[in-house]
Amino acid sequence: MTMLEDWLPMGPGLGPPLPKFLGIYWPWAKPSLIGDLNDNGVVSQEDFDILRQYLMGIPISEISPLSEEEFIRRADINEDGVINVFDLVALGRILAGYAG
């Protein structure tokens, strides 16, 4: 016997994983933009300044509304597992319009 609960949407993290390349997201999941460190939906000079401040030692809680985990994920622009000046350079290149 099928229960109504079987047809209700699953909560975050409970649905089957979807490949990123499809660009499909669960309705409750807000896709995050790599490099968007102030969570305003765009990558801008303000995000560059936030990353620069982080690299200068200012705590995440003082410069960004994101959780530390989400900030680290979005700030690792070159996806090498480390937040450093290379990520700042990569973000600068994105802002300048260089794809590579």
Phi, psi and omega in degrees: 000127180277133180260154178304323181300334180292340183257354179285150179296146178281150178289170179305136179082355182258347179277164179294146180293144177246138178297136182301323186295341178287336181071024180255132180233148175296147184304330182272350183265125177266114180298135181261149183258119178301128181097345179276086188272348175254004174059040178257005176092356178224155174262123186217181177302327179299321177294321176300314180296322178296316179295320178299317179296320178299316180293338177275358174104006179283132182299145181305319184298339180269345186239348185214146177281353183284155172292161181300318180298314181291321178301311181299319179297315182284332183279343179278073188301315183271005174052045177258004178087001181228137174265115181208190184298335178294327175291322177296318178296317179298319178295320176299320179293322177298315181294328180280350177096011177273128182279327187258000000 
